[in-house]
Amino acid sequence: MAGSTLGTLFRVSTAGESHGPANVCIVDGCPAGLELSEADLLPDLLRRRPGQSTITSARQEGDVPEILSGVFEGRTTGTPIAILIRNEDQRSRDYSEIADKYRPGHADFSFDAKYGIRDHRGGGRSSARETTVRVAAAAIAKKLLHELHGIEIVGFVDQVGDLRLNHPRPWEVQLDEVEANPVRCPDAELAARMQRLIEEVRKDQDSIGGGATLVARQVPAGLGEPVFDKLRADLGKAMFSLPAVLGVEFGQGFAVATARGSEHSDSFVPSQESSILHAPGKIATQTNRHGGMLGGISTGMPIVLRCAVKPTSSIPQDRPTVDKEGKPTTLATKGRHDPCLLPRFVPMGEAMLALVLIDHLMRHQAQSMLRD
């Protein structure tokens, strides 16, 4: 399928469906010599997997990765790395009714319009199940980013429904704060309220949306291209490639629509005078309203972006729709689904941020090889 590959120098291609035997990815461009095993891939896969709490899908998947190539005696060989993750808990019978009906909010109709055929079991290729191998590939990217430049990536839930966390310094949030509760919100009191809201929504046979913030710390200045391959543009494309993402903003985001230039522009200062803790290099900005990128190129300040994630479209309420012939009918979606996608979205969003950053870092290194 066209459009299943991401990246220029660090390239990731994925294949697989929600209810097929497995999902697989090929990672091409990883340098030789990186220590790597399945154990390196597991932590983020366990954060992404279903069945991890009462507010996620009850589908039980071990999500144990198998590295099929590209690693010898515990180190990468520089050749393509193949990773396979088997599907173990499919219940395809739950989807028999939608073989001829279109679920509201899903890609059923658009897939039929494009291909004239679709795998209706769990959404097939359009299912978030495909993101398992993206997260596995990104675990390699995260390891490279940290070993090469000390770059750290962390995401957290900042909104569920009307409950919103406006963190004044998101680049200071630590992973242990995020993982301290099943919602993955670093504010414990607000996380408890979010969890209660998600549980109430599930009892109502409904779902709810929200938002997540993603941060990359210690990113060097100079990553990205000035026109079509802006770092911000590639990050936007990567985030929108994830299921259910309907909005992406960077730094101050849509708040700039009501701001003045004097309020929005970040003043440059010597690094030691910056109010931002994570600012490598000699020059920094006093504030970070720009979200770590100017002119499509990283500034050395923390990269900060936010994704708006829609409510799960699969809910067990009877809703009007049509069948393949366009005849009106009704449909209550069966199966096991997340009442709120945000807790499991966090490692997916982190994955896409890591994949884009490692690709741009390698491109920058290739372009600057003649510089001192």
For each residue, the residues with C-beta under 8 A, 3 or more apart:
1: 4 15 125
2:
3:
4: 1 13 14 15
5: 11 12 13
6: 11 12 13 238 241 355 356 359
7: 10 11 12 29 355 356 359
8: 11 359 363
9: 29 359 362 363 366
10: 7 27 28 29 30 141 355 358 359 362
11: 5 6 7 8 26 27 28 29 359
12: 5 6 7 25 26 27 28 134 137 355
13: 4 5 6 25 26 28
14: 4 23 24 25 130 133 134 137
15: 1 4 23 24 25
16: 20 22 23 24 87 125 129 130 133
17: 20 23 119 121 122 124 125 127 129 130
18: 87 90 119 121 122 123 124 125 127 129 130
19: 87 90 92 95 119 121 122 124
20: 16 17 23 87 119
21: 86 87
22: 16 84 85 86 87
23: 14 15 16 17 20 84 85 87 129 130 132 133
24: 14 15 16 82 83 84 85 133
25: 12 13 14 15 82 83 133 134 136 137
26: 11 12 13 80 81 82
27: 10 11 12 30 70 80 81 82 83 137 140
28: 10 11 12 13 80 81
29: 7 9 10 11 359 362
30: 10 27 34 70 76 78 81 140 144
31: 34 76 78 144
32: 75 76 77 78
33: 75 76 78
34: 30 31 75 76 140 143 144 147
35: 40 74 75
36: 40 67 71 74 75 76 81 140 143
37: 40 67 71 74
38: 41 42 64 65 66 67
39: 42
40: 35 36 37 43 139 140 143
41: 38 44 45 65 67 83 136 139 140
42: 38 39 45 46 64 65
43: 40 46 47 139
44: 41 47 48 135 136 138 139 142 347 350 351
45: 41 42 48 49 63 64 65 85 132 135 136 139
46: 42 43 49 52 63
47: 43 44 52 179 344 346 347
48: 44 45 63 131 132 135 344 347 348
49: 45 46 52 61 62 63 132 344
50: 56 57 58 59 60 61 336 338 344
51: 56 57 58 59 60 61
52: 46 47 49 56 182 344
53: 56 182 343
54: 182 199
55: 182 183 195 198 199 202 338 339 340 343
56: 50 51 52 53 182 338 343 344
57: 50 51 336 337 338 344
58: 50 51 336
59: 50 51 89 91 336
60: 50 51 88 89
61: 49 50 51 87 88 89 132
62: 49 88
63: 45 46 48 49 85 132
64: 38 42 45 85 86
65: 38 41 42 45 83 84 85 136
66: 38 83 84 85 86
67: 36 37 38 41 70 71 81 82 83
68: 82 83 84
69: 79 80 81 82
70: 27 30 67 76 77 79 80 81 82
71: 36 37 67 74 75 76 77 81
72: 75 77
73:
74: 35 36 37 71
75: 32 33 34 35 36 71 72
76: 30 31 32 33 34 36 70 71 81
77: 32 70 71 72
78: 30 31 32 33
79: 69 70
80: 26 27 28 69 70
81: 26 27 28 30 36 67 69 70 71 76 140
82: 24 25 26 27 67 68 69 70
83: 24 25 27 41 65 66 67 68 133 136 137
84: 22 23 24 65 66 68
85: 22 23 24 45 63 64 65 66 132 133 136
86: 21 22 64 66
87: 16 18 19 20 21 22 23 61 90 129
88: 60 61 62
89: 59 60 61
90: 18 19 87 121 122
91: 59 94 335 336
92: 19 95 96 121 122
93: 96
94: 91 122 334 335 336
95: 19 92 98 99 120 121 122 334 335
96: 92 93 99
97: 101 331 334
98: 95 101 102 103 108 120 331 333
99: 95 96 120
100: 323 324
101: 97 98 108 321 322 323 324 329 331
102: 98 106 108 109 112 321 322 323 324 331
103: 98 106 108 313 314 321 331 333
104: 313 319 320 321 331
105: 310 313
106: 102 103 109 123 126 313 314
107: 110 111 123 126
108: 98 101 102 103 111 112 118 120 123
109: 102 106 112 113
110: 107 113 114
111: 107 108 114 115 118 124 125 126
112: 102 108 109 115 116 117 118 324
113: 109 110
114: 110 111
115: 111 112 118
116: 112
117: 112
118: 108 111 112 115 124
119: 17 18 19 20 124 125
120: 95 98 99 108 123 124
121: 17 18 19 90 92 95 124
122: 17 18 19 90 92 94 95 127 129 335
123: 18 106 107 108 120 126 127 129
124: 17 18 19 111 118 119 120 121 127
125: 1 16 17 18 111 119 130
126: 106 107 111 123 130 243
127: 17 18 122 123 124 130 243
128: 131 242 243 244 341 344 348
129: 16 17 18 23 87 122 123 132
130: 14 16 17 18 23 125 126 127 133 134
131: 48 128 134 135 242 243 348 351
132: 23 45 48 49 61 63 85 129 135 136
133: 14 16 23 24 25 83 85 130 136 137
134: 12 14 25 130 131 137 138 348 351 352 355
135: 44 45 48 131 132 138 139 347 348 351
136: 25 41 44 45 65 83 85 132 133 139 140
137: 12 14 25 27 83 133 134 140 141 351 355
138: 44 134 135 141 142 350 351 352 354 355
139: 40 41 43 44 45 135 136 142 143 351
140: 27 30 34 36 40 41 81 136 137 143 144
141: 10 137 138 144 145 351 354 355 357 358
142: 44 138 139 145 146 153 350 354
143: 34 36 40 139 140 146 147
144: 30 31 34 140 141 147 148 358
145: 141 142 148 149 151 153 354 357 358 361
146: 142 143 149 150 151 152
147: 34 143 144
148: 144 145 151 361
149: 145 146 218 219 220 361
150: 146 218
151: 145 146 148 216 217 218 219 357 361
152: 146 216 217 218
153: 142 145 214 215 216 217 350 353 354 357
154: 173 174 175 178 214 215 217 350
155: 178 184 212 213 214 215 346 347 349 350 353
156: 170 173 177 178 184 185 186 212 213 346
157: 160 165 183 184 185 191 194 210 211 212 342 343 345 346
158: 164 165 166 167 170 185 210 211 212 213 306
159: 163 164 165 210 211 212 342
160: 157 163 183 185 194 197 198 208 209 210 340 342
161: 194 197 201 208 209 210
162:
163: 159 160 190 193 194 197 210
164: 158 159 211
165: 157 158 159 185 186 187 190
166: 158
167: 158 170 173 186 187 213
168:
169: 172
170: 156 158 167 173 213 215 302 304
171: 215 217 276 277 278 288 302 304
172: 169 277
173: 154 156 167 170 177 178 186 213 215
174: 154 177 178 186
175: 154 178 179
176: 179 180
177: 156 173 174 180 186
178: 154 155 156 173 174 175 184 185 186 346
179: 47 175 176 184
180: 176 177 186 188 191
181: 184 185 188 191 192 195
182: 52 53 54 55 56 195 343
183: 55 157 160 191 194 195 198 342 343
184: 155 156 157 178 179 181 191 342 343 346
185: 156 157 158 160 165 178 181 190 191 194
186: 156 165 167 173 174 177 178 180 191
187: 165 167 190 191
188: 180 181 191 192
189: 192 193
190: 163 165 185 187 193 194
191: 157 180 181 183 184 185 186 187 188 194 195
192: 181 188 189 195 196
193: 163 189 190 196 197
194: 157 160 161 163 183 185 190 191 197 198 210
195: 55 181 182 183 191 192 198 199
196: 192 193 199 200
197: 160 161 163 193 194 200 201 208
198: 55 160 183 194 195 201 202 208 339 340
199: 54 55 195 196 202 203 339
200: 196 197 203 204
201: 161 197 198 204 206 207 208 339 340
202: 55 198 199 205 206 207 339
203: 199 200
204: 200 201
205: 202 315 316 317
206: 201 202 311 315 317 339
207: 201 202 311 312 313 314 315 337 338 339 340
208: 160 161 197 198 201 311 339 340
209: 160 161 244 308 309 310 311 340 341 342
210: 157 158 159 160 161 163 194 308 309 340 342
211: 157 158 159 164 306 307 308 309 342
212: 155 156 157 158 159 306 307 309 342 345 346 349
213: 155 156 158 167 170 173 304 305 306
214: 153 154 155 304 305 306 307 349 350 353
215: 153 154 155 170 171 173 302 303 304
216: 151 152 153 219 292 302 303 353 357
217: 151 152 153 154 171 278 302
218: 149 150 151 152 278 280
219: 149 151 216 223 280 292 298 300 302 303 357
220: 149 223 280 281 298 300 361 364
221: 280 281 283 297 298 299 300
222: 297 298 364 368
223: 219 220 231 297 298 357 360 361 363 364
224: 229 230 231 232 234 293 296 297 298 360
225: 228 229 230 231 296 297
226: 230 295 296 297
227: 230 296
228: 225 233
229: 224 225 233 234 296
230: 224 225 226 227 233 234 293 295 296 297
231: 223 224 225 234 235 293 296 297 298 303 356 360
232: 224 235 236 250 291 293 296
233: 228 229 230 236 237 296
234: 224 229 230 231 237 238 356 359 360
235: 231 232 238 239 248 250 303 305 352 353 356
236: 232 233 239 240 248
237: 233 234 240 241
238: 6 234 235 241 242 352 353 355 356
239: 235 236 242 245 248 305 307 349 352
240: 236 237 245 248
241: 6 237 238 352
242: 128 131 238 239 245 307 345 348 349 352
243: 126 127 128 131
244: 128 209 309 310 312 341 345
245: 239 240 242 248 307 308 309 310
246: 308 309 310
247: 307 308
248: 235 236 239 240 245 305 306 307 308
249: 253 254 305 306
250: 232 235 253 290 291 292 293 303 304 305 306
251: 288 289 290 291 292 293 304 305
252: 255 256 259 264 289 290 291
253: 249 250 256 291 306
254: 249 257
255: 252 258 259
256: 252 253 259 264 289
257: 254
258: 255
259: 252 255 256 263 264
260: 263 264
261: 264 265
262: 265
263: 259 260
264: 252 256 259 260 261 289
265: 261 262 289
266: 285 286 287 288 289 290 301
267: 285 286 287
268: 283 284 285 286
269: 273 274 283 284 285 286
270: 273 274 282 283 284
271: 274 279 280 281 282 283 284
272:
273: 269 270 284 286
274: 269 270 271 279 284 285 286
275: 286 287
276: 171 279 284 285 287 288 301 302
277: 171 172
278: 171 217 218 301 302
279: 271 274 276 284 285 300 301 302
280: 218 219 220 221 271 300
281: 220 221 271 284 300
282: 270 271
283: 221 268 269 270 271 300
284: 268 269 270 271 273 274 276 279 281 300 301
285: 266 267 268 269 274 276 279 288 290 299 301
286: 266 267 268 269 273 274 275
287: 266 267 275 276
288: 171 251 266 276 285 291 292 301 302 304
289: 251 252 256 264 265 266
290: 250 251 252 266 285 293 294 299 301
291: 232 250 251 252 253 288 301 303 304 305
292: 216 219 250 251 288 298 299 300 301 302 303 304
293: 224 230 231 232 250 251 290 296 297 298 299 303
294: 290 297 299
295: 226 230
296: 224 225 226 227 229 230 231 232 233 293
297: 221 222 223 224 225 226 230 231 293 294
298: 219 220 221 222 223 224 231 292 293 301 303 360
299: 221 285 290 292 293 294
300: 219 220 221 279 280 281 283 284 292
301: 266 276 278 279 284 285 288 290 291 292 298
302: 170 171 215 216 217 219 276 278 279 288 292
303: 215 216 219 231 235 250 291 292 293 298 353 357
304: 170 171 213 214 215 250 251 288 291 292
305: 213 214 235 239 248 249 250 251 291 353
306: 158 211 212 213 214 248 249 250 253
307: 211 212 214 239 242 245 247 248 345 349
308: 209 210 211 245 246 247 248
309: 209 210 211 212 244 245 246 341 342 345
310: 105 209 244 245 246 313 341
311: 206 207 208 209 340 341
312: 207 244 315 337 338 339 340 341
313: 103 104 105 106 207 310 333
314: 103 106 207 333 335 337
315: 205 206 207 312 319 332 333 337
316: 205 332 333 334
317: 205 206 332
318: 330 331 332
319: 104 315 330 331 332
320: 104 328 329 330
321: 101 102 103 104 328 329 330 331
322: 101 102 325 326 327 328 329
323: 100 101 102 326 327 329
324: 100 101 102 112
325: 322
326: 322 323
327: 322 323
328: 320 321 322
329: 101 320 321 322 323
330: 318 319 320 321
331: 97 98 101 102 103 104 318 319 321
332: 315 316 317 318 319
333: 98 103 313 314 315 316 337
334: 94 95 97 316
335: 91 94 95 122 314
336: 50 57 58 59 91 94
337: 57 207 312 314 315 333
338: 50 55 56 57 207 312 341 343 344
339: 55 198 199 201 202 206 207 208 312
340: 55 160 198 201 207 208 209 210 311 312 343
341: 128 209 244 309 310 311 312 338 344 345
342: 157 159 160 183 184 209 210 211 212 309 345 346
343: 53 55 56 157 182 183 184 338 340 346
344: 47 48 49 50 52 56 57 128 338 341 347 348
345: 157 212 242 244 307 309 341 342 348 349
346: 47 155 156 157 178 184 212 342 343 349 350
347: 44 47 48 135 155 344 350 351
348: 48 128 131 134 135 242 344 345 351 352
349: 155 212 214 239 242 307 345 346 352 353
350: 44 138 142 153 154 155 214 346 347 353 354
351: 44 131 134 135 137 138 139 141 347 348 354 355
352: 134 138 235 238 239 241 242 348 349 355 356
353: 153 155 214 216 235 238 303 305 349 350 356 357
354: 138 141 142 145 153 350 351 357 358
355: 6 7 10 12 134 137 138 141 238 351 352 358 359
356: 6 7 231 234 235 238 352 353 359 360
357: 141 145 151 153 216 219 223 303 353 354 360 361
358: 10 141 144 145 354 355 361 362
359: 6 7 8 9 10 11 29 234 355 356 362 363
360: 223 224 231 234 298 356 357 363 364
361: 145 148 149 151 220 223 357 358 364 365
362: 9 10 29 358 359 365 366
363: 8 9 223 359 360 366 367
364: 220 222 223 360 361 367 368
365: 361 362 368 369
366: 9 362 363 369
367: 363 364
368: 222 364 365 371
369: 365 366
370:
371: 368
372:
